[in-house]
């Protein structure tokens, strides 16, 4: 399932909008101690998340599979 919007927050959370319209929040903190995600552990780098190939991507082509982002995220309700 593709991601169509990503908004990173300063506490290393991603606010995601999926192609089906669902809004979900993904906590990247558990990944930041592991390679290759340790390279995005600074707020300045983390804030540069963008959409590419239907998922969230950072400089150096660091990403998380969209399936993992969906399964390991929580729904956001307004």
C-alpha positions in Angstrom: 0.0 0.0 0.0 1.5 3.3 -1.1 2.1 6.3 1.1 1.0 9.6 -0.5 2.1 12.0 2.2 4.7 12.0 5.0 5.2 14.6 7.7 8.1 14.1 10.0 8.0 15.5 13.6 10.8 16.5 15.9 10.2 13.5 18.2 11.0 11.1 15.3 7.4 10.2 14.4 6.0 10.1 10.9 2.5 11.2 10.1 1.5 9.2 7.1 -1.3 9.3 4.6 -1.8 6.1 2.7 -3.4 5.7 -0.8 -6.6 4.4 0.8 -7.0 7.7 2.7 -5.9 6.3 6.1 -3.9 8.6 8.4 -1.4 6.8 10.6 1.5 7.6 13.0 4.7 5.6 12.9 7.3 5.8 15.6 10.8 5.6 14.1 12.6 5.8 17.5 13.1 2.0 17.8 14.9 1.9 14.5 17.3 4.8 15.2 19.8 2.6 17.1 20.2 0.2 14.1 21.9 0.6 10.7 21.1 2.2 8.4 18.5 4.2 10.3 21.1 5.5 12.7 22.2 7.9 9.9 18.8 9.7 10.2 19.0 10.1 14.0 19.4 13.8 13.9 16.4 16.1 13.7 17.8 18.0 10.8 18.3 14.8 8.7 15.1 13.2 9.9 13.0 16.2 8.9 14.0 15.7 5.3 11.8 12.6 4.8 10.1 12.6 1.4 7.9 10.2 -0.7 9.6 8.1 -3.3 8.5 4.8 -4.7 5.4 4.9 -2.5 7.2 5.0 0.8 9.1 7.4 3.1 12.7 7.9 2.1 15.6 9.9 3.4 18.9 11.0 1.9 21.1 8.0 1.0 18.0 6.1 0.0 17.3 5.1 3.6 13.7 3.9 3.8 11.1 1.7 5.6 8.9 -0.6 3.6 5.4 0.7 3.2 4.0 -2.5 4.5 6.0 -2.2 7.7 5.0 1.5 8.0 1.4 0.4 7.9 1.5 -2.7 10.1 3.7 -1.0 12.8 1.8 2.3 12.9 -1.3 3.4 14.7 -4.4 5.1 13.3 -4.7 8.8 13.7 -8.2 10.2 14.3 -9.1 13.9 14.4 
